[in-house]
Amino acid sequence: MTYRAPVADILYSLEHVAGFAVAIDAGRFGDLDLDTAEAVIGEAGKFATEALAPLDVVGDREGARCVNGVVTTPTGFRDAYRRWAEAGWAGVTAKPEYGGMGLPHAVAAACNEMWSGASMGFALCPLLGEGAIGALEAYGSDALRATYLSRLVSGEWTGTMNLTEPQSGSDLSAVKTRAERAPDGAYRLTGQKIFITYGEHDMADNIVHLVLARLPDAPPGTRGISLFLAPKFLVKPDGSLGPRNDLRCASIEHKLGIHASPTCVMIYGDAGGATAYLVGEENRGLAAMFVMMNSARLAVGLQGVAIGERALQQALAYARERRQGRSSRGGAGMSPIVEHPDVQRMLLTMKALVQAARGVCCLTAVAIDRSARAPSPEERAAAGERVALLTPIAKAFSTDVGDRVASLGLQVHGGMGYIEETGAAQHLRDARIAAIYEGANGVQAIDLVRRKLPLSGGAAAAREIAGMRAIVAELAERGEAGFGASAERLGEAVDALERATAYLRDALGADLDSALAGASAYLKLFGLALGGACLAKAGLAAQDLAARGDDTQRGRIALARFFAEKLATAAPGLERSIRSGAGALEPYESMLAETA
Ligand SMILES: Cc1cc2nc3c(=O)[nH]c(=O)nc-3n(C[C@H](O)[C@H](O)[C@H](O)COP(=O)(O)OP(=O)(O)OC[C@H]3O[C@@H](n4cnc5c(N)ncnc54)[C@H](O)[C@@H]3O)c2cc1C
């Protein structure tokens, strides 16, 4: 079963849930009109469906290979990358002065979802390039921008993000890679990085590594980390490629999924030090790296949506074909399993979760655009806080959704799902990493509770909750029978979120460990309430369309109802689990100690 990019669903979510159409009408994107944005997203979807989706299985089966430090990508990847770059896709959000399209992040989010859904193993390479472009636009010197940006934006060269070291994963304060100042004004890097996605490959002429390292006189911890750019091939003053830099790929990892994406051990400075250039200021590298990480976190959240969508498409097609048992609908012989209520439960859960997570990601993308382009400083600041608040939710909620939906997709296939041939297992294997990289989901939850809830004295979270309440109020006011008990159930979820928020804000000062023990449940609760609100908004818009004679979207009302009545009902339980952590950690710890 091949993947079809869900262009119409993504556009609906952007326009009717996330306010993209309103932002365009308000002139936030200069002379960009909705037709043009839709046409670009449509073309990206076409490329995903036609050029990338057929590579997914090949990429999984062949995988990337590494022989003597030379990495070869699976059959078809080089050609697909060349076509992707030639179409200009590397520069969707990049500034026109560097050759980019200068389009909103909302458009990039749509593209990223579809490319990841088509082939997550392929799309990881562009994802990191996009982050590198953002970091250089924000922090690169004029000289670095002149040499590297236009080649990244054209896709001739690709980018990487080198943070992780064996002793430094979630905790970047332990980074040891060493940077020495060199007489020529550049720096020399020595050290080892692990797990570097597309650290070496054969799809582009040069690879631009962004590397976190520490100067000899740097203060300890994260305040002593600097960001450097180290190209695979040094670049001559005329822009042509010079000799190889002193960096290499030692090996690539054998891993559960995303086999096409080479995950590299990178060695810097075998022969005295890799030549590197400072990005931003010395010891301020994390600020620059965060530009990359924030863009990458949303993109990874979208991987969850993407794989979920692909798993859903495949499971639905299978459930329509496979016949077992007899459903209450009767008919001759065995019924297609899609007629059984429990299979419908799985498929509807998949669909509702995917669309809820897509809504959360689209909200985040449009907030990124508002934070950069809203006319007043107050609006930009409020949007910036919304981005900060929603990014960990977009990342962790959506990737947990991807994992759960891929698992449900496998379940729909029964035993055949467990057999590699059907492809359902690949989606589960691919989806799993997204909850780990770009900040493990547990760490995202801690970020949400410790750093994002206190934003503006709690005003950012309060604004988000007020927005959900307004949607619940509208559901209640409209009284459309199709929504069933959505207003009540969603209202209860928002109540639970509000109480849990107040509890955690108090607990942060009084009993930090208890607050942190509830962080993951809180992030899930936030995702459920916000995702439910997104679907309700989509349903309300469908009702408006129906009133204007367009009945094609009415299914969204039923989906919003399903989410509110069947999934958001977990919210009060999550709230109880968050609040009942207080003072209970000690016995938990002793239970772990008893486990040999
Ligand atoms: C396929 C793949 C691709 C990757 N690509 C890249 C890349 O391109 N560039 C790059 O730099 N890195 C990359 N990574 C690394 C990835 O970002 C890290 O694996 C991730 O950040 C987690 O770090 P860790 O593996 O060291 O786990 P650890 O930090 O050891 O964490 C282990 C567990 O402990 C939890 N934990 C850790 N600290 C805390 C805490 N303070 N409080 C509560 N819980 C905590 C985590 O949530 C996790 O569940 C990649 C990894 C993989 C597997």
The ligand as a MOL file (V3000), in Angstrom:
LIG
                    3D

  0  0  0     0  0            999 V3000
M  V30 BEGIN CTAB
M  V30 COUNTS 53 58 0 0 0
M  V30 BEGIN ATOM
M  V30 1 C 18.6440 7.4480 15.2980 0
M  V30 2 C 19.1630 8.5920 16.0930 0
M  V30 3 C 19.4530 9.7880 15.4640 0
M  V30 4 C 19.9840 10.8480 16.1990 0
M  V30 5 N 20.3490 12.0160 15.5560 0
M  V30 6 C 21.0670 12.9500 16.2300 0
M  V30 7 C 21.6730 14.0590 15.5490 0
M  V30 8 O 21.5240 14.2260 14.3450 0
M  V30 9 N 22.4290 14.9210 16.2760 0
M  V30 10 C 22.6330 14.7700 17.6090 0
M  V30 11 O 23.3240 15.5810 18.1910 0
M  V30 12 N 22.0580 13.7370 18.2990 0
M  V30 13 C 21.2920 12.8360 17.6360 0
M  V30 14 N 20.7430 11.7760 18.3040 0
M  V30 15 C 20.9040 11.6780 19.7510 0
M  V30 16 C 19.5970 11.9420 20.4950 0
M  V30 17 O 19.2430 13.2900 20.4040 0
M  V30 18 C 19.7940 11.4490 21.9440 0
M  V30 19 O 19.8010 10.0370 21.8860 0
M  V30 20 C 18.7040 11.9510 22.8710 0
M  V30 21 O 18.8240 13.3450 23.0660 0
M  V30 22 C 18.7400 11.2610 24.2460 0
M  V30 23 O 20.0350 11.2470 24.7750 0
M  V30 24 P 20.6660 9.8740 25.2910 0
M  V30 25 O 20.4930 8.8750 24.1830 0
M  V30 26 O 22.0300 10.1300 25.7600 0
M  V30 27 O 19.7440 9.4280 26.4650 0
M  V30 28 P 19.9060 9.8480 27.9930 0
M  V30 29 O 20.1440 11.3180 28.0940 0
M  V30 30 O 20.8910 8.9330 28.6380 0
M  V30 31 O 18.4570 9.5420 28.5400 0
M  V30 32 C 18.0050 8.2300 28.8660 0
M  V30 33 C 16.6260 8.3420 29.5140 0
M  V30 34 O 16.7090 9.1320 30.7040 0
M  V30 35 C 15.8040 10.2160 30.6540 0
M  V30 36 N 16.4330 11.4060 31.2450 0
M  V30 37 C 17.6590 11.9010 30.9750 0
M  V30 38 N 17.8720 13.0000 31.7130 0
M  V30 39 C 16.7920 13.2050 32.4600 0
M  V30 40 C 16.4120 14.1770 33.4200 0
M  V30 41 N 17.1870 15.2050 33.7390 0
M  V30 42 N 15.2010 14.0580 34.0020 0
M  V30 43 C 14.3760 13.0480 33.6610 0
M  V30 44 N 14.6750 12.1070 32.7610 0
M  V30 45 C 15.8630 12.1860 32.1630 0
M  V30 46 C 15.4770 10.4240 29.1870 0
M  V30 47 O 14.1800 10.9610 29.0120 0
M  V30 48 C 15.5800 9.0220 28.6250 0
M  V30 49 O 14.3490 8.3610 28.7680 0
M  V30 50 C 20.1780 10.7100 17.5960 0
M  V30 51 C 19.8570 9.5040 18.2210 0
M  V30 52 C 19.3850 8.4570 17.4900 0
M  V30 53 C 19.1190 7.1500 18.1950 0
M  V30 END ATOM
M  V30 BEGIN BOND
M  V30 1 1 1 2
M  V30 2 1 2 3
M  V30 3 2 2 52
M  V30 4 2 3 4
M  V30 5 1 4 5
M  V30 6 1 4 50
M  V30 7 2 5 6
M  V30 8 1 6 7
M  V30 9 1 6 13
M  V30 10 2 7 8
M  V30 11 1 7 9
M  V30 12 1 9 10
M  V30 13 2 10 11
M  V30 14 1 10 12
M  V30 15 2 12 13
M  V30 16 1 13 14
M  V30 17 1 14 15
M  V30 18 1 14 50
M  V30 19 1 15 16
M  V30 20 1 16 17
M  V30 21 1 16 18
M  V30 22 1 18 19
M  V30 23 1 18 20
M  V30 24 1 20 21
M  V30 25 1 20 22
M  V30 26 1 22 23
M  V30 27 1 23 24
M  V30 28 2 24 25
M  V30 29 1 24 26
M  V30 30 1 24 27
M  V30 31 1 27 28
M  V30 32 2 28 29
M  V30 33 1 28 30
M  V30 34 1 28 31
M  V30 35 1 31 32
M  V30 36 1 32 33
M  V30 37 1 33 34
M  V30 38 1 33 48
M  V30 39 1 34 35
M  V30 40 1 35 36
M  V30 41 1 35 46
M  V30 42 1 36 37
M  V30 43 1 36 45
M  V30 44 2 37 38
M  V30 45 1 38 39
M  V30 46 1 39 40
M  V30 47 2 39 45
M  V30 48 1 40 41
M  V30 49 2 40 42
M  V30 50 1 42 43
M  V30 51 2 43 44
M  V30 52 1 44 45
M  V30 53 1 46 47
M  V30 54 1 46 48
M  V30 55 1 48 49
M  V30 56 2 50 51
M  V30 57 1 51 52
M  V30 58 1 52 53
M  V30 END BOND
M  V30 END CTAB
M  END
